[in-house]
Amino acid sequence: MNNKPALRIGIVGSGIPGVGLALDLCRHSHLQVQLFESAPAFGEVGAGVSFGPNAVRAIAGLGLGEAYLQVADRTPEPWQDV
Protein backbone atom coordinates (compact mmCIF):
# COMPACT_ATOMS: atom_id res chain seq x y z
CA MET A 1 0.00 0.00 0.00
CA ASN A 2 1.31 3.43 -0.95
CA ASN A 3 1.15 5.94 1.91
CA LYS A 4 2.57 8.85 -0.06
CA PRO A 5 0.29 11.89 -0.23
CA ALA A 6 -1.16 12.77 -3.60
CA LEU A 7 0.87 15.10 -5.77
CA ARG A 8 -0.98 18.42 -5.79
CA ILE A 9 -1.24 20.17 -9.16
CA GLY A 10 -2.71 23.63 -9.75
CA ILE A 11 -3.76 24.65 -13.26
CA VAL A 12 -4.24 28.37 -13.81
CA GLY A 13 -6.67 29.19 -16.58
CA SER A 14 -9.60 27.06 -17.61
CA GLY A 15 -9.62 27.64 -21.33
CA ILE A 16 -9.59 24.70 -23.69
CA PRO A 17 -6.02 23.65 -22.80
CA GLY A 18 -6.52 24.02 -19.04
CA VAL A 19 -9.74 22.02 -18.96
CA GLY A 20 -8.30 19.34 -21.25
CA LEU A 21 -5.20 18.98 -19.07
CA ALA A 22 -7.27 18.87 -15.87
CA LEU A 23 -9.60 16.20 -17.27
CA ASP A 24 -6.72 14.00 -18.30
CA LEU A 25 -4.74 14.42 -15.07
CA CYS A 26 -7.81 13.68 -12.93
CA ARG A 27 -7.74 10.11 -14.25
CA HIS A 28 -4.65 9.41 -12.15
CA SER A 29 -5.45 8.57 -8.52
CA HIS A 30 -2.05 9.75 -7.25
CA LEU A 31 -2.73 13.30 -8.48
CA GLN A 32 -4.85 15.95 -6.78
CA VAL A 33 -5.80 18.49 -9.46
CA GLN A 34 -7.28 21.92 -8.86
CA LEU A 35 -8.31 24.25 -11.68
CA PHE A 36 -8.22 28.03 -11.09
CA GLU A 37 -10.16 30.55 -13.20
CA SER A 38 -10.95 34.19 -12.54
CA ALA A 39 -14.04 34.35 -14.77
CA PRO A 40 -17.30 33.95 -12.82
CA ALA A 41 -18.70 31.39 -15.26
CA PHE A 42 -17.87 29.41 -18.37
CA GLY A 43 -19.35 30.73 -21.58
CA GLU A 44 -18.74 31.73 -25.15
CA VAL A 45 -16.55 34.74 -25.73
CA GLY A 46 -17.77 35.27 -29.25
CA ALA A 47 -14.73 34.23 -31.21
CA GLY A 48 -14.95 31.24 -33.48
CA VAL A 49 -12.68 28.32 -32.70
CA SER A 50 -11.64 25.81 -35.30
CA PHE A 51 -10.07 22.42 -34.63
CA GLY A 52 -8.07 20.57 -37.25
CA PRO A 53 -8.06 16.79 -37.60
CA ASN A 54 -5.18 16.27 -35.14
CA ALA A 55 -6.88 18.41 -32.50
CA VAL A 56 -10.11 16.45 -32.91
CA ARG A 57 -8.16 13.20 -32.46
CA ALA A 58 -6.56 14.65 -29.31
CA ILE A 59 -10.00 15.58 -27.96
CA ALA A 60 -11.18 12.02 -28.62
CA GLY A 61 -8.03 10.70 -26.91
CA LEU A 62 -8.99 12.64 -23.79
CA GLY A 63 -12.32 10.80 -23.76
CA LEU A 64 -14.23 13.90 -24.88
CA GLY A 65 -14.97 12.85 -28.46
CA GLU A 66 -18.69 12.21 -27.98
CA ALA A 67 -19.25 15.44 -26.04
CA TYR A 68 -17.31 17.35 -28.71
CA LEU A 69 -19.46 15.92 -31.51
CA GLN A 70 -22.61 17.00 -29.67
CA VAL A 71 -21.62 20.68 -29.67
CA ALA A 72 -19.42 20.98 -32.78
CA ASP A 73 -20.78 22.18 -36.06
CA ARG A 74 -19.31 21.13 -39.37
CA THR A 75 -18.13 23.26 -42.25
CA PRO A 76 -19.37 21.87 -45.54
CA GLU A 77 -16.90 20.43 -48.02
CA PRO A 78 -14.49 21.32 -49.59
CA TRP A 79 -13.40 23.24 -46.46
CA GLN A 80 -14.37 20.60 -43.91
CA ASP A 81 -10.91 19.88 -42.50
CA VAL A 82 -9.16 23.16 -43.25
LOSEZA-139332 format. One record per atom (N, C-alpha, C): residue number from 1; residue in one letter; atom name; x, y, z. Coordinates in Angstrom, 3 decimals, m for minus. Each point is the difference from the previous one (the first is absolute). Layout:
<nodes>
n:res:atom:c1:c2:c3
NUM:A:CA:X:Y:Z $
...
</nodes>
This chain:
<nodes>
n:res:atom:c1:c2:c3
1:M:N:0.843:m1.182:0.000 $
1:M:CA:m0.843:1.182:0.000 $
1:M:C:0.884:1.239:0.000 $
2:N:N:m0.343:0.968:m0.821 $
2:N:CA:0.766:1.228:m0.133 $
2:N:C:m0.546:1.047:0.958 $
3:N:N:0.827:0.459:0.938 $
3:N:CA:m0.433:0.998:0.968 $
3:N:C:0.437:1.406:m0.374 $
4:K:N:0.554:0.182:m1.172 $
4:K:CA:0.420:1.323:m0.427 $
4:K:C:m1.225:0.870:m0.247 $
5:P:N:0.075:1.280:0.385 $
5:P:CA:m1.124:0.891:m0.307 $
5:P:C:m0.077:0.255:m1.505 $
6:A:N:m1.181:0.341:m0.445 $
6:A:CA:m0.196:0.281:m1.422 $
6:A:C:0.825:1.214:m0.402 $
7:L:N:0.500:m0.023:m1.206 $
7:L:CA:0.708:1.136:m0.560 $
7:L:C:m1.037:1.056:m0.346 $
8:R:N:0.159:1.201:0.541 $
8:R:CA:m0.969:1.073:m0.217 $
8:R:C:0.422:0.825:m1.213 $
9:I:N:m0.939:0.177:m0.932 $
9:I:CA:0.255:0.745:m1.222 $
9:I:C:m1.041:1.097:m0.129 $
10:G:N:0.460:1.232:m0.217 $
10:G:CA:m0.892:1.129:m0.245 $
10:G:C:0.114:0.428:m1.451 $
11:I:N:m1.127:0.142:m0.668 $
11:I:CA:m0.036:0.450:m1.386 $
11:I:C:m0.677:1.361:m0.016 $
12:V:N:0.725:1.002:m0.502 $
12:V:CA:m0.526:1.360:m0.034 $
12:V:C:m0.507:0.285:m1.405 $
13:G:N:m1.286:0.247:m0.088 $
13:G:CA:m0.638:0.280:m1.282 $
13:G:C:m0.794:m1.186:m0.484 $
14:S:N:m1.291:0.190:m0.156 $
14:S:CA:m0.845:m1.130:m0.384 $
14:S:C:m0.522:0.137:m1.420 $
15:G:N:0.856:0.471:m0.883 $
15:G:CA:m0.352:m0.027:m1.416 $
15:G:C:0.053:m1.435:m0.491 $
16:I:N:m0.030:m0.165:m1.293 $
16:I:CA:0.006:m1.340:m0.581 $
16:I:C:1.207:m0.808:0.466 $
17:P:N:1.212:0.557:m0.030 $
17:P:CA:1.147:m0.794:0.460 $
17:P:C:m0.050:m0.338:1.483 $
18:G:N:m0.405:0.949:0.833 $
18:G:CA:m0.044:m0.246:1.439 $
18:G:C:m1.005:m1.068:0.378 $
19:V:N:m1.182:0.065:m0.585 $
19:V:CA:m1.034:m0.999:0.292 $
19:V:C:0.421:m1.368:m0.525 $
20:G:N:0.562:m0.035:m1.211 $
20:G:CA:0.458:m1.278:m0.559 $
20:G:C:1.067:m0.640:0.866 $
21:L:N:0.974:0.806:0.447 $
21:L:CA:1.057:m0.518:0.867 $
21:L:C:m0.577:m0.493:1.323 $
22:A:N:m0.888:0.774:0.601 $
22:A:CA:m0.601:m0.394:1.276 $
22:A:C:m0.779:m1.310:m0.136 $
23:L:N:m0.775:m0.128:m1.063 $
23:L:CA:m0.781:m1.230:m0.205 $
23:L:C:0.902:m1.211:m0.127 $
24:D:N:1.092:0.146:m0.728 $
24:D:CA:0.888:m1.140:m0.172 $
24:D:C:0.745:m0.328:1.294 $
25:L:N:0.495:1.005:0.703 $
25:L:CA:0.744:m0.251:1.238 $
25:L:C:m0.883:m0.578:1.099 $
26:C:N:m1.278:0.341:m0.002 $
26:C:CA:m0.914:m0.512:1.039 $
26:C:C:m0.202:m1.510:m0.085 $
27:R:N:0.405:m0.610:m1.083 $
27:R:CA:m0.125:m1.446:m0.149 $
27:R:C:1.015:m0.761:0.844 $
28:H:N:0.993:0.699:0.500 $
28:H:CA:1.074:m0.636:0.758 $
28:H:C:m0.242:0.194:1.499 $
29:S:N:m0.176:m1.095:0.712 $
29:S:CA:m0.381:0.063:1.414 $
29:S:C:1.087:0.602:0.886 $
30:H:N:1.247:0.016:m0.445 $
30:H:CA:1.071:0.554:0.826 $
30:H:C:0.156:1.511:m0.181 $
31:L:N:m0.890:0.608:m0.813 $
31:L:CA:0.051:1.439:m0.232 $
31:L:C:m1.233:0.681:0.573 $
32:Q:N:0.213:1.128:0.644 $
32:Q:CA:m1.101:0.840:0.484 $
32:Q:C:0.030:1.268:m0.837 $
33:V:N:m0.988:0.180:m0.864 $
33:V:CA:0.008:1.084:m0.976 $
33:V:C:m1.018:1.060:0.387 $
34:Q:N:0.438:1.259:m0.054 $
34:Q:CA:m0.898:1.121:0.262 $
34:Q:C:0.144:0.992:m1.143 $
35:L:N:m1.137:0.429:m0.540 $
35:L:CA:m0.039:0.908:m1.133 $
35:L:C:m0.409:1.376:0.498 $
36:F:N:0.774:1.027:m0.346 $
36:F:CA:m0.270:1.369:0.433 $
36:F:C:m0.403:0.850:m1.203 $
37:E:N:m1.059:0.784:0.162 $
37:E:CA:m0.479:0.886:m1.063 $
37:E:C:m0.595:1.248:0.642 $
38:S:N:0.310:1.150:m0.553 $
38:S:CA:m0.506:1.250:0.565 $
38:S:C:m1.377:0.387:m0.532 $
39:A:N:m0.395:m0.538:m1.151 $
39:A:CA:m1.321:0.311:m0.550 $
39:A:C:m1.081:m0.593:0.896 $
40:P:N:m1.107:0.696:0.173 $
40:P:CA:m1.066:m0.503:0.888 $
40:P:C:m0.747:m1.208:m0.542 $
41:A:N:0.056:m0.231:m1.316 $
41:A:CA:m0.714:m1.130:m0.589 $
41:A:C:0.624:m0.347:m1.344 $
42:F:N:m0.223:m1.227:m0.434 $
42:F:CA:0.428:m0.404:m1.325 $
42:F:C:m1.019:0.501:m1.010 $
43:G:N:0.463:0.375:m1.163 $
43:G:CA:m0.919:0.445:m1.043 $
43:G:C:0.751:0.344:m1.265 $
44:E:N:m0.751:0.287:m1.036 $
44:E:CA:0.602:0.371:m1.268 $
44:E:C:0.486:1.437:0.061 $
45:V:N:1.154:0.228:m0.586 $
45:V:CA:0.555:1.341:m0.049 $
45:V:C:m0.455:0.709:m1.261 $
46:G:N:m0.312:m0.740:m1.017 $
46:G:CA:m0.455:0.570:m1.242 $
46:G:C:0.914:m0.302:m1.163 $
47:A:N:1.203:m0.405:0.267 $
47:A:CA:0.929:m0.338:m1.067 $
47:A:C:m0.258:m1.422:m0.463 $
48:G:N:0.164:m0.213:m1.281 $
48:G:CA:m0.134:m1.354:m0.522 $
48:G:C:1.268:m0.786:0.256 $
49:V:N:m0.138:m1.260:0.298 $
49:V:CA:1.143:m0.874:0.226 $
49:V:C:m0.098:m1.138:m0.999 $
50:S:N:1.111:m0.292:m0.636 $
50:S:CA:0.026:m1.082:m0.971 $
50:S:C:1.027:m1.035:0.436 $
51:F:N:m0.356:m1.261:m0.101 $
51:F:CA:0.901:m1.091:0.338 $
51:F:C:0.310:m0.796:m1.258 $
52:G:N:1.267:m0.215:m0.249 $
52:G:CA:0.419:m0.840:m1.111 $
52:G:C:m0.124:m1.461:0.373 $
53:P:N:0.277:m0.873:m0.962 $
53:P:CA:m0.141:m1.445:0.235 $
53:P:C:0.824:m0.518:1.175 $
54:N:N:1.225:0.471:0.167 $
54:N:CA:0.832:m0.472:1.117 $
54:N:C:m0.566:0.444:1.334 $
55:A:N:m0.527:1.218:0.072 $
55:A:CA:m0.604:0.479:1.240 $
55:A:C:m1.247:m0.815:0.348 $
56:V:N:m0.787:m0.343:m1.007 $
56:V:CA:m1.202:m0.810:0.245 $
56:V:C:0.402:m1.391:0.495 $
57:R:N:1.071:m0.562:m0.538 $
57:R:CA:0.484:m1.295:0.493 $
57:R:C:0.494:0.121:1.442 $
58:A:N:0.644:1.118:0.330 $
58:A:CA:0.459:0.210:1.377 $
58:A:C:m1.187:0.113:0.945 $
59:I:N:m1.039:0.696:m0.414 $
59:I:CA:m1.213:0.124:0.816 $
59:I:C:m0.601:m1.380:0.238 $
60:A:N:m0.063:m0.807:m1.036 $
60:A:CA:m0.517:m1.375:0.144 $
60:A:C:0.897:m0.803:0.937 $
61:G:N:1.316:0.198:m0.101 $
61:G:CA:0.937:m0.711:0.871 $
61:G:C:m0.161:0.352:1.469 $
62:L:N:m0.516:1.182:0.272 $
62:L:CA:m0.280:0.403:1.379 $
62:L:C:m1.337:m0.555:0.501 $
63:G:N:m0.692:m0.730:m0.859 $
63:G:CA:m1.300:m0.555:0.389 $
63:G:C:m1.137:0.991:m0.174 $
64:L:N:0.226:1.073:m0.773 $
64:L:CA:m1.007:1.041:m0.175 $
64:L:C:m0.594:0.011:m1.404 $
65:G:N:0.292:m1.033:m0.782 $
65:G:CA:m0.437:m0.034:m1.390 $
65:G:C:m1.507:0.103:m0.168 $
66:E:N:m0.748:m0.759:0.771 $
66:E:CA:m1.458:0.015:m0.128 $
66:E:C:m0.577:1.351:0.406 $
67:A:N:0.489:0.563:1.097 $
67:A:CA:m0.474:1.316:0.439 $
67:A:C:0.335:1.071:m1.036 $
68:Y:N:1.198:m0.102:m0.587 $
68:Y:CA:0.405:0.946:m1.044 $
68:Y:C:m0.957:m0.067:m1.188 $
69:L:N:m0.313:m1.211:m0.452 $
69:L:CA:m0.876:m0.155:m1.162 $
69:L:C:m1.400:0.547:0.259 $
70:Q:N:m0.430:0.017:1.249 $
70:Q:CA:m1.329:0.515:0.328 $
70:Q:C:m0.080:1.516:m0.129 $
71:V:N:1.116:0.703:0.183 $
71:V:CA:m0.039:1.467:m0.049 $
71:V:C:0.669:0.586:m1.233 $
72:A:N:0.791:m0.796:m0.714 $
72:A:CA:0.739:0.509:m1.159 $
72:A:C:m0.910:0.107:m1.211 $
73:D:N:0.233:1.029:m0.783 $
73:D:CA:m0.680:0.062:m1.287 $
73:D:C:1.028:m0.342:m1.074 $
74:R:N:m0.462:m0.275:m1.169 $
74:R:CA:0.897:m0.430:m1.072 $
74:R:C:m0.041:1.024:m1.126 $
75:T:N:1.145:0.262:m0.572 $
75:T:CA:0.083:0.843:m1.181 $
75:T:C:m0.168:m0.902:m1.212 $
76:P:N:m0.869:0.386:m0.927 $
76:P:CA:m0.213:m0.875:m1.154 $
76:P:C:1.253:m0.110:m0.863 $
77:E:N:0.105:m1.120:m0.699 $
77:E:CA:1.120:m0.210:m0.916 $
77:E:C:m0.010:1.089:m1.061 $
78:P:N:1.092:0.395:m0.561 $
78:P:CA:1.324:m0.599:0.055 $
78:P:C:0.851:0.520:1.145 $
79:W:N:m0.545:0.794:0.907 $
79:W:CA:0.786:0.611:1.074 $
79:W:C:m0.106:m0.758:1.320 $
80:Q:N:m0.548:m1.153:0.006 $
80:Q:CA:m0.319:m0.733:1.222 $
80:Q:C:1.159:m0.128:0.984 $
81:D:N:1.176:m0.368:m0.483 $
81:D:CA:1.125:m0.223:0.911 $
81:D:C:1.115:1.025:m0.190 $
82:V:N:m0.365:1.206:m0.357 $
82:V:CA:1.002:1.049:m0.201 $
82:V:C:m0.017:0.910:1.212 $
</nodes>
